[in-house]
Amino acid sequence: MIWLMTAAANLVVGALVGLCGVAGFLLPMFYTAVLKMGVSEGLALSFTAFILSGILGSRNYQKAGNLDVRFGLRLSAGSLAGAILGVYLNQRIPEEQVKILLYLVVLLSGISILCRKEGRASSGEKGASSFNIKEQLPLTLLLGLATGAVCSLSGAGGPVLVMPLLVLLGLPVHTAVGVALFNSIFIGIPAAAGYLMQCDLSSILPVLAVAFLSHGVGVFYGSRYAVRINQGLLKKGVAVFSIGIALWKLF
Protein backbone atom coordinates (compact mmCIF):
# COMPACT_ATOMS: atom_id res chain seq x y z
CA MET A 1 0.00 0.00 0.00
CA ILE A 2 2.85 2.40 0.85
CA TRP A 3 4.48 1.67 -2.49
CA LEU A 4 1.23 2.29 -4.40
CA MET A 5 0.55 5.55 -2.55
CA THR A 6 4.14 6.68 -3.08
CA ALA A 7 3.97 5.89 -6.79
CA ALA A 8 0.66 7.74 -7.19
CA ALA A 9 1.84 10.82 -5.27
CA ASN A 10 5.10 11.07 -7.19
CA LEU A 11 3.35 10.54 -10.51
CA VAL A 12 0.88 13.35 -9.80
CA VAL A 13 3.39 15.77 -8.28
CA GLY A 14 5.91 14.99 -11.02
CA ALA A 15 3.29 15.71 -13.67
CA LEU A 16 2.40 19.02 -11.98
CA VAL A 17 6.09 19.98 -11.85
CA GLY A 18 6.43 19.16 -15.53
CA LEU A 19 3.25 21.07 -16.40
CA CYS A 20 3.76 24.28 -14.44
CA GLY A 21 7.09 24.11 -12.60
CA VAL A 22 5.65 24.06 -9.07
CA ALA A 23 4.15 21.54 -6.59
CA GLY A 24 7.34 19.72 -5.59
CA PHE A 25 6.99 21.16 -2.09
CA LEU A 26 3.95 18.90 -1.59
CA LEU A 27 6.07 15.73 -1.53
CA PRO A 28 7.64 16.19 1.93
CA MET A 29 4.17 16.89 3.36
CA PHE A 30 2.84 13.71 1.74
CA TYR A 31 5.56 11.59 3.34
CA THR A 32 5.37 13.16 6.80
CA ALA A 33 1.63 13.87 7.08
CA VAL A 34 0.07 11.04 5.05
CA LEU A 35 2.55 8.17 5.36
CA LYS A 36 3.66 9.29 8.84
CA MET A 37 7.35 8.95 7.98
CA GLY A 38 10.07 10.73 9.91
CA VAL A 39 11.27 14.09 8.61
CA SER A 40 14.64 12.68 7.49
CA GLU A 41 13.02 9.86 5.47
CA GLY A 42 10.49 12.21 3.90
CA LEU A 43 13.12 14.77 2.91
CA ALA A 44 15.50 12.09 1.60
CA LEU A 45 12.81 10.71 -0.71
CA SER A 46 11.68 14.18 -1.79
CA PHE A 47 15.11 15.62 -2.62
CA THR A 48 16.06 12.52 -4.59
CA ALA A 49 12.98 13.15 -6.75
CA PHE A 50 13.83 16.87 -7.03
CA ILE A 51 17.22 15.99 -8.54
CA LEU A 52 15.51 14.04 -11.31
CA SER A 53 12.84 16.69 -12.00
CA GLY A 54 15.55 19.36 -12.05
CA ILE A 55 17.58 17.44 -14.64
CA LEU A 56 14.62 16.67 -16.90
CA GLY A 57 13.02 20.11 -16.55
CA SER A 58 16.15 22.22 -17.04
CA ARG A 59 17.12 20.12 -20.06
CA ASN A 60 13.82 21.00 -21.74
CA TYR A 61 14.27 24.69 -20.92
CA GLN A 62 17.81 24.63 -22.30
CA LYS A 63 16.55 23.17 -25.56
CA ALA A 64 14.08 26.05 -25.76
CA GLY A 65 16.85 28.60 -25.13
CA ASN A 66 15.52 29.55 -21.69
CA LEU A 67 18.42 28.47 -19.48
CA ASP A 68 21.43 30.67 -18.69
CA VAL A 69 23.87 27.95 -17.63
CA ARG A 70 26.65 30.37 -16.62
CA PHE A 71 24.41 32.30 -14.25
CA GLY A 72 22.80 29.08 -13.05
CA LEU A 73 26.21 27.70 -12.04
CA ARG A 74 27.02 30.88 -10.08
CA LEU A 75 23.70 30.76 -8.25
CA SER A 76 24.09 27.03 -7.64
CA ALA A 77 27.54 27.48 -6.09
CA GLY A 78 25.87 29.40 -3.29
CA SER A 79 22.96 26.94 -3.16
CA LEU A 80 25.31 23.99 -2.79
CA ALA A 81 26.78 25.49 0.39
CA GLY A 82 23.31 26.57 1.55
CA ALA A 83 21.90 23.07 1.13
CA ILE A 84 24.67 21.61 3.29
CA LEU A 85 23.93 24.27 5.91
CA GLY A 86 20.22 23.40 5.77
CA VAL A 87 20.89 19.70 6.48
CA TYR A 88 23.16 20.68 9.37
CA LEU A 89 20.49 22.94 10.88
CA ASN A 90 17.83 20.26 10.42
CA GLN A 91 19.80 17.90 12.66
CA ARG A 92 19.79 20.49 15.44
CA ILE A 93 16.15 21.55 15.33
CA PRO A 94 13.45 19.34 16.96
CA GLU A 95 11.48 17.31 14.42
CA GLU A 96 8.13 18.86 15.38
CA GLN A 97 9.53 22.35 14.72
CA VAL A 98 10.85 21.22 11.32
CA LYS A 99 7.37 19.91 10.47
CA ILE A 100 5.83 23.28 11.43
CA LEU A 101 8.40 25.02 9.23
CA LEU A 102 7.53 22.65 6.38
CA TYR A 103 3.81 23.40 6.72
CA LEU A 104 4.52 27.16 6.83
CA VAL A 105 6.64 26.93 3.67
CA VAL A 106 3.82 25.03 1.92
CA LEU A 107 1.30 27.65 3.11
CA LEU A 108 3.41 30.62 1.97
CA SER A 109 4.23 28.88 -1.31
CA GLY A 110 0.53 28.37 -2.01
CA ILE A 111 -0.24 32.00 -1.17
CA SER A 112 2.58 33.26 -3.40
CA ILE A 113 1.37 31.14 -6.34
CA LEU A 114 -2.20 32.33 -5.83
CA CYS A 115 -1.24 36.02 -5.59
CA ARG A 116 1.26 36.06 -8.44
CA LYS A 117 -0.23 37.35 -11.67
CA GLU A 118 0.83 35.73 -14.93
CA GLY A 119 0.67 39.11 -16.57
CA ARG A 120 3.77 40.14 -14.68
CA ALA A 121 5.87 38.26 -17.20
CA SER A 122 6.18 41.34 -19.35
CA SER A 123 7.11 43.52 -16.41
CA GLY A 124 9.76 40.96 -15.50
CA GLU A 125 11.16 41.27 -18.99
CA LYS A 126 11.22 45.05 -18.76
CA GLY A 127 12.72 44.98 -15.28
CA ALA A 128 15.77 43.19 -16.62
CA SER A 129 16.96 46.45 -18.26
CA SER A 130 16.99 48.43 -14.99
CA PHE A 131 18.52 45.81 -12.68
CA ASN A 132 19.82 42.36 -13.42
CA ILE A 133 21.15 40.06 -10.73
CA LYS A 134 23.35 38.32 -13.31
CA GLU A 135 25.72 41.30 -13.07
CA GLN A 136 25.98 41.01 -9.26
CA LEU A 137 28.15 38.01 -8.31
CA PRO A 138 28.17 38.57 -4.49
CA LEU A 139 24.38 39.01 -4.45
CA THR A 140 23.97 35.93 -6.63
CA LEU A 141 26.04 33.80 -4.26
CA LEU A 142 24.20 35.20 -1.22
CA LEU A 143 20.81 34.51 -2.80
CA GLY A 144 21.89 30.95 -3.60
CA LEU A 145 23.15 30.42 -0.05
CA ALA A 146 19.94 31.70 1.57
CA THR A 147 17.47 29.90 -0.70
CA GLY A 148 19.53 26.69 -0.64
CA ALA A 149 19.50 26.66 3.17
CA VAL A 150 15.75 27.35 3.42
CA CYS A 151 14.87 24.74 0.78
CA SER A 152 17.16 22.08 2.23
CA LEU A 153 15.92 22.66 5.78
CA SER A 154 12.21 22.80 5.00
CA GLY A 155 11.85 20.50 1.99
CA ALA A 156 10.76 23.18 -0.48
CA GLY A 157 11.53 21.99 -3.99
CA GLY A 158 13.35 25.15 -5.04
CA PRO A 159 11.59 26.65 -8.08
CA VAL A 160 8.56 27.84 -6.10
CA LEU A 161 10.92 29.92 -3.93
CA VAL A 162 13.76 30.79 -6.31
CA MET A 163 11.80 31.57 -9.48
CA PRO A 164 9.73 34.53 -8.14
CA LEU A 165 12.87 36.04 -6.57
CA LEU A 166 14.80 35.81 -9.84
CA VAL A 167 11.95 37.53 -11.70
CA LEU A 168 11.88 40.26 -9.05
CA LEU A 169 15.65 40.71 -9.46
CA GLY A 170 15.56 41.21 -13.21
CA LEU A 171 15.43 37.85 -15.04
CA PRO A 172 12.82 37.12 -17.72
CA VAL A 173 10.18 34.73 -16.44
CA HIS A 174 10.98 31.75 -18.67
CA THR A 175 14.70 32.08 -17.95
CA ALA A 176 13.94 32.30 -14.23
CA VAL A 177 12.02 29.01 -14.35
CA GLY A 178 14.82 27.30 -16.27
CA VAL A 179 17.50 28.54 -13.88
CA ALA A 180 15.38 27.59 -10.84
CA LEU A 181 14.96 24.03 -12.13
CA PHE A 182 18.70 23.80 -12.87
CA ASN A 183 19.45 25.20 -9.40
CA SER A 184 17.23 22.56 -7.75
CA ILE A 185 19.71 19.87 -8.86
CA PHE A 186 22.46 21.46 -6.78
CA ILE A 187 20.17 21.89 -3.79
CA GLY A 188 18.92 18.32 -4.13
CA ILE A 189 22.25 16.49 -4.33
CA PRO A 190 23.73 17.51 -0.92
CA ALA A 191 20.29 17.53 0.70
CA ALA A 192 19.42 14.02 -0.51
CA ALA A 193 22.85 12.70 0.48
CA GLY A 194 22.66 14.30 3.92
CA TYR A 195 19.19 13.00 4.72
CA LEU A 196 19.85 9.53 3.28
CA MET A 197 22.77 9.21 5.71
CA GLN A 198 20.27 9.67 8.55
CA CYS A 199 17.96 6.90 7.29
CA ASP A 200 17.91 3.11 7.39
CA LEU A 201 18.80 2.55 3.74
CA SER A 202 17.72 -1.09 3.72
CA SER A 203 14.14 -0.10 4.50
CA ILE A 204 13.95 3.05 2.38
CA LEU A 205 15.60 1.85 -0.86
CA PRO A 206 12.56 -0.01 -2.29
CA VAL A 207 10.32 3.02 -1.68
CA LEU A 208 13.04 5.28 -3.08
CA ALA A 209 13.18 3.26 -6.31
CA VAL A 210 9.39 3.45 -6.74
CA ALA A 211 9.36 7.19 -6.00
CA PHE A 212 12.24 7.93 -8.37
CA LEU A 213 10.75 6.00 -11.29
CA SER A 214 7.18 7.31 -10.92
CA HIS A 215 8.32 10.92 -10.39
CA GLY A 216 10.45 10.74 -13.54
CA VAL A 217 7.51 9.42 -15.58
CA GLY A 218 5.28 12.21 -14.26
CA VAL A 219 7.78 14.97 -15.03
CA PHE A 220 8.53 13.58 -18.49
CA TYR A 221 4.93 13.39 -19.65
CA GLY A 222 3.89 16.53 -17.80
CA SER A 223 6.54 18.61 -19.56
CA ARG A 224 5.52 17.16 -22.94
CA TYR A 225 1.92 18.35 -22.57
CA ALA A 226 2.57 21.61 -20.71
CA VAL A 227 1.66 23.76 -23.71
CA ARG A 228 -1.81 22.20 -23.92
CA ILE A 229 -2.80 23.01 -20.33
CA ASN A 230 -4.16 26.25 -18.90
CA GLN A 231 -1.24 26.78 -16.54
CA GLY A 232 -2.82 29.73 -14.75
CA LEU A 233 -5.82 27.63 -13.72
CA LEU A 234 -3.63 24.65 -12.83
CA LYS A 235 -1.34 26.76 -10.61
CA LYS A 236 -4.33 28.25 -8.80
CA GLY A 237 -5.66 24.75 -8.14
CA VAL A 238 -2.29 23.67 -6.72
CA ALA A 239 -2.19 26.86 -4.62
CA VAL A 240 -5.66 26.39 -3.12
CA PHE A 241 -4.94 22.74 -2.31
CA SER A 242 -1.59 23.68 -0.72
CA ILE A 243 -3.10 26.41 1.43
CA GLY A 244 -5.92 24.15 2.59
CA ILE A 245 -3.76 21.19 3.57
CA ALA A 246 -1.15 23.42 5.26
CA LEU A 247 -3.79 25.18 7.37
CA TRP A 248 -5.31 21.83 8.30
CA LYS A 249 -1.97 20.47 9.50
CA LEU A 250 -1.04 23.69 11.34
CA PHE A 251 -4.31 24.23 13.19
Secondary structure, DSSP 4 states (H G I P E B T S, - for coil): -HHHHHHHHHHHHHHHHHHHS--TTHHHHIIIIIS---HHHHHHHHHHHHHHHHHHHHHHHHHTT---HHHHHHHHHHHHHHHHHHHHHHHTS-HHHHHHHHHHHHHHHHHHHHH--TTHHHHHHHHHHH--GGG-HHHHHHHHHHHHHHHHHH---SHHHHHHHHHHTT--HHHHHHHHHHHHHHHHHHHHHHHHTTS-HHHHHHHHHHHHHHHHHHHHHHHHTGGGS-HHHHHHHHHHHHHHHHHHHH-
